[in-house]
């Protein structure tokens, strides 16, 4: 028998990622523009606070499946058991503060 080894822990150099549902993006009008707007707002928020921006990660279905919105989440929202729904790209700026728990 080999001795038990402990798992290796890695600490990223950037903030935790923001998740966005790829299935939702493909189903709504303007999904690509919404993703670009959210990415730009994340970059802007990180620049305003002197840090690196979180990576925007497109996932498979998150299981919420709203009719006219895209599901997003971050470590900050998942700790509370919450997901955020974005209806269009104009809402991206408002959502970033909640995703990053800045306000």
Short mmCIF file of the C-alpha atoms (twelve columns), coordinates in Angstrom:
data_MODEL
# 
_entry.id   MODEL 
# 
loop_
_atom_site.group_PDB 
_atom_site.id 
_atom_site.type_symbol 
_atom_site.label_atom_id 
_atom_site.label_alt_id 
_atom_site.label_comp_id 
_atom_site.label_asym_id 
_atom_site.label_seq_id 
_atom_site.Cartn_x 
_atom_site.Cartn_y 
_atom_site.Cartn_z 
_atom_site.pdbx_PDB_model_num 
ATOM 1   C CA . UNK A 1   0.000   0.000  0.000   1 
ATOM 2   C CA . UNK A 2   1.207   3.456  -0.817  1 
ATOM 3   C CA . UNK A 3   0.946   6.238  1.747   1 
ATOM 4   C CA . UNK A 4   -2.000  8.570  1.332   1 
ATOM 5   C CA . UNK A 5   -1.114  11.801 -0.396  1 
ATOM 6   C CA . UNK A 6   -2.882  15.055 0.220   1 
ATOM 7   C CA . UNK A 7   -4.378  16.992 -2.694  1 
ATOM 8   C CA . UNK A 8   -2.372  19.800 -4.204  1 
ATOM 9   C CA . UNK A 9   -3.897  23.221 -3.700  1 
ATOM 10  C CA . UNK A 10  -3.379  25.892 -6.353  1 
ATOM 11  C CA . UNK A 11  -4.139  29.558 -5.855  1 
ATOM 12  C CA . UNK A 12  -4.939  31.527 -9.018  1 
ATOM 13  C CA . UNK A 13  -3.334  34.879 -9.755  1 
ATOM 14  C CA . UNK A 14  -6.620  36.431 -10.840 1 
ATOM 15  C CA . UNK A 15  -10.032 36.703 -9.170  1 
ATOM 16  C CA . UNK A 16  -12.452 33.788 -9.293  1 
ATOM 17  C CA . UNK A 17  -14.212 33.344 -12.650 1 
ATOM 18  C CA . UNK A 18  -17.653 34.573 -13.598 1 
ATOM 19  C CA . UNK A 19  -19.807 31.861 -15.183 1 
ATOM 20  C CA . UNK A 20  -22.227 32.469 -18.036 1 
ATOM 21  C CA . UNK A 21  -24.540 29.862 -19.566 1 
ATOM 22  C CA . UNK A 22  -23.671 29.127 -23.189 1 
ATOM 23  C CA . UNK A 23  -27.048 27.545 -23.884 1 
ATOM 24  C CA . UNK A 24  -28.862 30.688 -22.740 1 
ATOM 25  C CA . UNK A 25  -26.540 32.854 -24.845 1 
ATOM 26  C CA . UNK A 26  -27.381 30.868 -27.959 1 
ATOM 27  C CA . UNK A 27  -31.141 31.094 -27.379 1 
ATOM 28  C CA . UNK A 28  -31.591 34.839 -26.931 1 
ATOM 29  C CA . UNK A 29  -31.308 37.607 -29.500 1 
ATOM 30  C CA . UNK A 30  -28.069 39.518 -29.058 1 
ATOM 31  C CA . UNK A 31  -26.408 36.848 -26.911 1 
ATOM 32  C CA . UNK A 32  -22.977 37.510 -28.390 1 
ATOM 33  C CA . UNK A 33  -23.278 41.256 -27.725 1 
ATOM 34  C CA . UNK A 34  -24.469 40.590 -24.180 1 
ATOM 35  C CA . UNK A 35  -21.385 38.447 -23.519 1 
ATOM 36  C CA . UNK A 36  -19.105 41.150 -24.966 1 
ATOM 37  C CA . UNK A 37  -20.786 43.815 -22.820 1 
ATOM 38  C CA . UNK A 38  -20.405 41.741 -19.667 1 
ATOM 39  C CA . UNK A 39  -16.742 41.084 -20.453 1 
ATOM 40  C CA . UNK A 40  -16.139 44.805 -21.014 1 
ATOM 41  C CA . UNK A 41  -17.883 45.712 -17.743 1 
ATOM 42  C CA . UNK A 42  -15.774 43.158 -15.844 1 
ATOM 43  C CA . UNK A 43  -12.645 44.685 -17.367 1 
ATOM 44  C CA . UNK A 44  -13.807 48.193 -16.460 1 
ATOM 45  C CA . UNK A 45  -14.634 47.182 -12.863 1 
ATOM 46  C CA . UNK A 46  -11.242 45.522 -12.411 1 
ATOM 47  C CA . UNK A 47  -9.429  48.564 -13.819 1 
ATOM 48  C CA . UNK A 48  -11.294 50.874 -11.482 1 
ATOM 49  C CA . UNK A 49  -10.121 48.815 -8.515  1 
ATOM 50  C CA . UNK A 50  -6.534  48.361 -9.740  1 
ATOM 51  C CA . UNK A 51  -6.751  44.603 -10.144 1 
ATOM 52  C CA . UNK A 52  -7.013  41.920 -12.752 1 
ATOM 53  C CA . UNK A 53  -10.399 41.165 -14.237 1 
ATOM 54  C CA . UNK A 54  -12.081 37.853 -13.550 1 
ATOM 55  C CA . UNK A 55  -12.204 35.456 -16.464 1 
ATOM 56  C CA . UNK A 56  -15.639 35.119 -18.081 1 
ATOM 57  C CA . UNK A 57  -16.189 31.386 -18.540 1 
ATOM 58  C CA . UNK A 58  -18.910 30.037 -20.819 1 
ATOM 59  C CA . UNK A 59  -20.426 26.897 -19.324 1 
ATOM 60  C CA . UNK A 60  -22.909 24.310 -20.450 1 
ATOM 61  C CA . UNK A 61  -26.479 24.530 -19.148 1 
ATOM 62  C CA . UNK A 62  -26.727 25.639 -15.515 1 
ATOM 63  C CA . UNK A 63  -30.244 24.203 -15.220 1 
ATOM 64  C CA . UNK A 64  -32.201 27.419 -14.593 1 
ATOM 65  C CA . UNK A 65  -33.322 28.000 -18.205 1 
ATOM 66  C CA . UNK A 66  -35.175 31.348 -18.208 1 
ATOM 67  C CA . UNK A 67  -37.130 32.214 -21.364 1 
ATOM 68  C CA . UNK A 68  -35.571 35.596 -22.251 1 
ATOM 69  C CA . UNK A 69  -32.447 35.919 -20.108 1 
ATOM 70  C CA . UNK A 70  -28.969 34.533 -19.570 1 
ATOM 71  C CA . UNK A 71  -27.908 32.870 -16.323 1 
ATOM 72  C CA . UNK A 72  -24.691 34.122 -14.704 1 
ATOM 73  C CA . UNK A 73  -22.968 33.305 -11.427 1 
ATOM 74  C CA . UNK A 74  -19.770 33.906 -9.507  1 
ATOM 75  C CA . UNK A 75  -18.219 32.584 -6.322  1 
ATOM 76  C CA . UNK A 76  -19.794 35.503 -4.466  1 
ATOM 77  C CA . UNK A 77  -23.318 34.681 -5.683  1 
ATOM 78  C CA . UNK A 78  -22.971 30.907 -5.442  1 
ATOM 79  C CA . UNK A 79  -21.960 31.224 -1.776  1 
ATOM 80  C CA . UNK A 80  -25.460 32.653 -1.224  1 
ATOM 81  C CA . UNK A 81  -27.083 30.056 -3.488  1 
ATOM 82  C CA . UNK A 82  -28.008 32.720 -6.041  1 
ATOM 83  C CA . UNK A 83  -27.776 33.087 -9.817  1 
ATOM 84  C CA . UNK A 84  -28.230 36.324 -11.732 1 
ATOM 85  C CA . UNK A 85  -30.389 36.622 -14.833 1 
ATOM 86  C CA . UNK A 86  -29.412 39.191 -17.459 1 
ATOM 87  C CA . UNK A 87  -32.116 40.174 -19.945 1 
ATOM 88  C CA . UNK A 88  -30.001 42.341 -22.265 1 
ATOM 89  C CA . UNK A 89  -26.597 43.960 -22.542 1 
ATOM 90  C CA . UNK A 90  -27.780 47.198 -20.945 1 
ATOM 91  C CA . UNK A 91  -28.026 45.343 -17.619 1 
ATOM 92  C CA . UNK A 92  -24.390 44.152 -17.698 1 
ATOM 93  C CA . UNK A 93  -23.064 47.120 -15.735 1 
ATOM 94  C CA . UNK A 94  -25.580 46.656 -12.936 1 
ATOM 95  C CA . UNK A 95  -24.916 42.938 -12.672 1 
ATOM 96  C CA . UNK A 96  -21.119 43.217 -12.370 1 
ATOM 97  C CA . UNK A 97  -21.323 44.883 -8.967  1 
ATOM 98  C CA . UNK A 98  -23.392 42.003 -7.635  1 
ATOM 99  C CA . UNK A 99  -21.227 39.329 -9.269  1 
ATOM 100 C CA . UNK A 100 -18.123 40.850 -7.708  1 
ATOM 101 C CA . UNK A 101 -19.962 41.890 -4.482  1 
ATOM 102 C CA . UNK A 102 -18.966 45.528 -4.908  1 
ATOM 103 C CA . UNK A 103 -22.297 47.033 -4.182  1 
# 
